[in-house]
């Protein structure tokens, strides 16, 4: 299961949004997620993927951009 698919499942589990309605390039706000819900989602995502989001990442507003950030953070840094 790729990162976008995992995110869709997390959103479904947490907010009971039908997975089939979640589109990778649609704004997360389109699913009725307010700022509090988005914060909850980000905490859940950090825990699930074992990553820490930098505070300065304001460009994460779709599943695709969130997945790209997660994949970027999960790549081991060169020693």
Residue, then its C-alpha position, 0 to 999 in steps of 0.5 A: x500500500x503506497x503512502x496516499x492509500x495509507x493516508x486515505x485509510x487513516x482519514x477514513x478511520x479517523x473521520x469516517x470519510x468514504x475512501x472512494x471519495x478521497x482524491x489525491x489532488x483535491x484540497x483537504x478542506x474539500x472533505x470538511x476538515x477544519x483547522x482542528x481536524x487537520x491538526x488532529x490528522x497531522x498528529x495521527x500521520x506523524x505517529x503512524x509514519x513515525x515522522x516529525x513535520x517541520x513547522x514551516x511546511x504550509x504547502x501541505x494541503x492535498x493528500x498528494x502533497x502530504x504523501x510527498x512530504x511523508x516520503x521525503x521525511x522517511x528517506x534516510x539522510x546520508x551519513 
